[in-house]
């Protein structure tokens, strides 16, 4: 089944990056596990400063796609281009250094380190090699970057709290803070509101809105309310293929989306 491209009447927010080349694109991206095609010839692009969402039912290929973009999986065929450079098959550390940061469905933090230490390690990875002879307090630029990331995610007041003692929502937001500390050009958020209460979900949505003022964001999310509130454009995956792309209103109204994802 080929992709259906919906004529994209862009919202004011989505037009922010329309004039520039895509920050990220994939060309015929394919991942096979034996005889199973988890992704099949996916052509996809994200404009600079866009908030882009990927939706689809379980098994659609969303996590596989994220894993390819961030180097966790090597594609079977196709290309991934980031800022004009082919990054296909690079390991996660090199992709991170080039400016792609990611959060995970399952919180990936150091629970026995403080909130500040979690973020500072990420900031350190971008600024300096480890130096056992210098105390971390001497790295003024790292400390400033760490505090800026903590402030951005609303956790500066809990800088000295053990990460294990944060609420679930705070831990998920800490992970976003860790990603921000690496100074990403593209921030990939994998189910950022998973397991959150309604209040925590609302707070995280507000957080993503704030971050989006200065970052390009690619988000996978099951909560359609979150997707509708945040995304400039939406891509629908089904059985590893893009079946429709467009604005929020266009995607919701599309019959294929209603059939495979919305259930009617």
RORODO-183257 format. One line per 8 residues: number of its first residue (from 1); their letters; for each residue x, y, z of C-alpha. Coordinates in Angstrom, 3 decimals. Example, Ala and Ser with C-alpha at 12.3 -4.5 7.8 and 13.67 -1.06 7.14 Angstrom:
BEGIN
1	AS	12.300:-4.500:7.800 ~ 13.670:-1.060:7.140;
This chain:
BEGIN
1	XXXXXXXX	0.000:0.000:0.000 ~ 1.516:3.323:-1.045 ~ 1.574:6.421:1.073 ~ -1.264:8.836:0.734 ~ -0.068:12.425:0.803 ~ -2.656:14.849:2.066 ~ -2.373:18.363:0.685 ~ -0.815:20.199:3.590;
9	XXXXXXXX	-2.451:23.516:4.424 ~ 0.010:24.570:7.070 ~ -0.860:26.195:10.324 ~ 1.118:29.325:11.295 ~ 3.198:27.216:13.669 ~ 4.093:24.630:11.044 ~ 5.244:27.277:8.560 ~ 8.147:28.232:10.822;
17	XXXXXXXX	10.566:25.889:9.096 ~ 8.886:25.642:5.701 ~ 11.369:27.817:3.796 ~ 14.497:25.868:4.793 ~ 15.822:22.431:3.907 ~ 14.650:19.614:6.169 ~ 16.699:19.123:9.300 ~ 16.062:15.384:8.984;
25	XXXXXXXX	14.982:13.171:6.132 ~ 14.826:9.468:5.354 ~ 14.903:7.942:1.905 ~ 13.348:4.517:1.317 ~ 14.227:3.544:4.896 ~ 13.697:-0.181:5.376 ~ 14.239:-2.501:8.338 ~ 13.721:-6.254:8.052;
33	XXXXXXXX	13.825:-8.830:10.811 ~ 14.068:-12.075:8.861 ~ 11.061:-12.080:6.558 ~ 9.259:-9.323:8.488 ~ 9.463:-5.738:7.240 ~ 9.228:-3.541:10.359 ~ 9.768:-0.491:8.128 ~ 9.212:-0.500:4.384;
41	XXXXXXXX	10.643:2.230:2.129 ~ 9.767:5.103:4.440 ~ 10.281:8.576:2.989 ~ 9.994:11.164:5.724 ~ 11.222:14.668:6.496 ~ 11.104:17.111:9.397 ~ 11.419:20.843:8.838 ~ 13.564:22.951:11.118;
49	XXXXXXXX	11.620:24.325:14.128 ~ 8.702:21.973:13.464 ~ 6.903:19.876:16.069 ~ 6.218:16.641:14.234 ~ 4.267:13.687:15.620 ~ 4.312:10.052:14.525 ~ 1.276:7.976:15.405 ~ 0.027:4.499:14.607;
57	XXXXXXXX	-1.258:1.332:16.264 ~ 1.016:-1.054:18.145 ~ 3.391:-2.751:15.728 ~ 3.221:0.102:13.227 ~ 7.001:0.616:13.294 ~ 7.228:3.774:15.422 ~ 9.859:2.496:17.852 ~ 11.824:0.862:15.048;
65	XXXXXXXX	11.877:4.189:13.232 ~ 13.139:6.028:16.333 ~ 15.760:3.328:16.895 ~ 17.079:3.801:13.371 ~ 17.254:7.574:13.710 ~ 19.221:7.335:16.952 ~ 21.580:4.526:15.938 ~ 20.126:1.757:18.085;
73	XXXXXXXX	19.202:-0.179:14.922 ~ 20.998:-0.247:11.601 ~ 18.559:-0.097:8.666 ~ 18.500:-2.883:6.120 ~ 18.265:-0.384:3.274 ~ 17.728:3.324:2.654 ~ 19.329:6.487:3.999 ~ 19.009:8.861:6.936;
81	XXXXXXXX	20.172:12.430:6.310 ~ 20.607:14.905:9.160 ~ 21.597:18.506:8.485 ~ 22.673:17.477:5.001 ~ 24.909:14.631:6.218 ~ 24.303:10.925:5.701 ~ 24.210:9.392:9.206 ~ 22.861:5.984:8.194;
89	XXXXXXXX	24.168:3.254:10.464 ~ 26.269:5.474:12.722 ~ 26.445:4.327:16.381 ~ 24.310:6.125:18.986 ~ 27.187:8.113:20.504 ~ 28.160:9.662:17.173 ~ 24.556:10.442:16.275 ~ 24.126:12.097:19.665;
97	XXXXXXXX	27.255:14.182:19.085 ~ 25.870:15.341:15.764 ~ 22.822:16.758:17.533 ~ 20.036:14.182:17.854 ~ 18.868:13.582:21.431 ~ 16.232:11.138:22.579 ~ 14.022:10.283:25.528 ~ 12.737:6.727:26.006;
105	XXXXXXXX	9.398:5.048:26.714 ~ 10.930:3.647:29.911 ~ 12.641:6.281:32.021 ~ 16.414:6.144:31.488 ~ 18.033:8.044:34.363 ~ 20.594:7.424:37.120 ~ 18.291:6.925:40.136 ~ 21.023:7.133:42.771;
113	XXXXXXXX	22.476:10.372:41.421 ~ 20.983:13.768:42.108 ~ 18.835:15.569:39.585 ~ 21.689:17.991:38.994 ~ 24.257:15.212:38.552 ~ 22.093:13.468:35.944 ~ 21.951:16.609:33.839 ~ 25.546:17.692:34.459;
121	XXXXXXXX	26.894:14.403:33.092 ~ 25.035:15.070:29.839 ~ 26.305:18.660:29.685 ~ 29.857:17.469:30.396 ~ 29.699:15.104:27.425 ~ 29.457:18.101:25.101 ~ 31.911:20.518:26.661 ~ 34.997:18.863:28.166;
129	XXXXXXXX	36.878:15.630:28.495 ~ 36.831:14.274:32.013 ~ 39.566:15.800:34.146 ~ 40.173:14.073:37.485 ~ 42.344:16.975:38.689 ~ 39.619:19.607:38.432 ~ 36.477:19.826:40.555 ~ 33.233:20.070:38.604;
137	XXXXXXXX	32.574:23.482:40.160 ~ 35.469:24.885:38.102 ~ 33.636:24.226:34.842 ~ 31.494:27.357:34.863 ~ 30.082:26.783:31.390 ~ 28.932:23.262:32.298 ~ 27.299:24.454:35.493 ~ 25.467:27.213:33.632;
145	XXXXXXXX	24.263:24.759:30.976 ~ 23.134:22.317:33.668 ~ 21.166:24.965:35.544 ~ 19.630:26.207:32.299 ~ 18.412:22.692:31.412 ~ 17.032:22.133:34.922 ~ 15.235:25.458:34.799 ~ 13.784:24.636:31.378;
153	XXXXXXXX	12.147:21.469:32.721 ~ 11.066:23.004:36.034 ~ 13.447:21.015:38.238 ~ 15.974:23.622:39.371 ~ 14.439:23.666:42.854 ~ 15.036:19.899:43.100 ~ 18.623:19.980:41.834 ~ 19.968:18.233:44.938;
161	XXXXXXXX	17.157:15.665:45.197 ~ 18.005:12.068:44.331 ~ 16.443:11.218:40.982 ~ 14.884:8.126:42.563 ~ 12.853:10.363:44.876 ~ 11.251:12.386:42.097 ~ 7.685:11.659:41.039 ~ 7.143:9.680:37.837;
169	XXXXXXXX	6.273:12.853:35.921 ~ 9.346:14.640:37.263 ~ 11.555:11.716:36.263 ~ 10.198:11.822:32.712 ~ 10.853:15.560:32.585 ~ 14.335:15.029:34.015 ~ 15.044:12.795:31.051 ~ 14.032:15.644:28.758;
177	XXXXXXXX	16.375:17.906:30.742 ~ 19.208:15.412:30.207 ~ 18.498:15.489:26.468 ~ 18.437:19.298:26.412 ~ 21.815:19.451:28.151 ~ 23.399:17.797:25.090 ~ 22.341:20.857:23.047 ~ 20.367:18.914:20.417;
185	XXXXXXXX	19.361:20.186:17.008 ~ 16.603:17.565:16.967 ~ 14.852:16.344:20.105 ~ 13.120:12.963:19.773 ~ 10.540:12.288:22.479 ~ 9.318:8.685:22.760 ~ 5.978:8.554:24.612 ~ 6.837:11.538:26.881;
193	XXXXXXXX	3.544:11.372:28.804 ~ 3.396:7.582:29.262 ~ 2.144:6.619:32.705 ~ 1.456:10.181:33.791 ~ -1.552:11.492:35.658 ~ -3.777:14.053:33.930 ~ -2.068:16.882:35.833 ~ 1.422:15.590:34.960;
201	XXXXXXXX	0.409:15.193:31.315 ~ -0.804:18.790:31.219 ~ 2.458:20.026:32.746 ~ 4.559:18.041:30.288 ~ 2.548:19.385:27.362 ~ 3.289:22.897:28.582 ~ 6.944:21.952:28.906 ~ 7.085:20.686:25.311;
209	XXXXXXXX	5.412:23.888:24.103 ~ 8.119:25.955:25.816 ~ 10.931:23.812:24.445 ~ 9.451:23.976:20.945 ~ 10.121:27.712:20.796 ~ 13.826:26.915:20.405 ~ 13.987:23.293:19.210 ~ 12.865:21.008:16.424;
217	XXXXXXXX	10.892:18.169:18.014 ~ 9.885:14.743:16.770 ~ 7.415:12.991:19.057 ~ 5.882:9.520:19.219 ~ 2.785:9.559:21.390 ~ -0.319:7.385:21.870 ~ -2.370:10.046:23.626 ~ -4.261:11.720:20.786;
225	XXXXXXXX	-5.112:14.744:22.901 ~ -1.396:15.360:23.380 ~ -0.738:14.920:19.657 ~ -3.551:17.252:18.661 ~ -2.378:19.928:21.074 ~ 1.316:19.850:20.194 ~ 1.956:18.736:16.632 ~ 2.270:21.011:13.623;
233	XXXXXXXX	2.063:17.999:11.331 ~ 1.365:14.316:11.887 ~ 2.628:11.184:10.138 ~ 0.625:7.959:10.427 ~ 2.502:4.660:10.224 ~ 0.798:1.312:9.612 ~ 2.656:-1.980:9.163 ~ 5.900:-0.087:8.635;
241	XXXXXXXX	4.598:2.243:5.925 ~ 3.572:5.880:5.878 ~ -0.105:5.889:4.953 ~ -0.928:9.557:5.454 ~ 0.692:12.853:6.440 ~ -0.816:16.263:7.003 ~ -2.032:18.806:9.467 ~ -3.907:17.771:12.601;
249	XXXXXXXX	-7.349:18.356:11.098 ~ -6.483:16.601:7.848 ~ -5.078:13.495:9.509 ~ -8.011:13.098:11.894 ~ -10.477:13.468:9.020 ~ -8.662:11.013:6.758 ~ -10.510:7.666:6.356 ~ -7.340:5.571:6.579;
257	XXXXXXXX	-6.368:7.144:9.895 ~ -9.838:6.597:11.280 ~ -9.749:2.967:10.156 ~ -6.289:1.905:11.395 ~ -5.791:4.142:14.401 ~ -8.948:5.793:15.603 ~ -10.998:2.615:15.180 ~ -13.856:3.881:13.022;
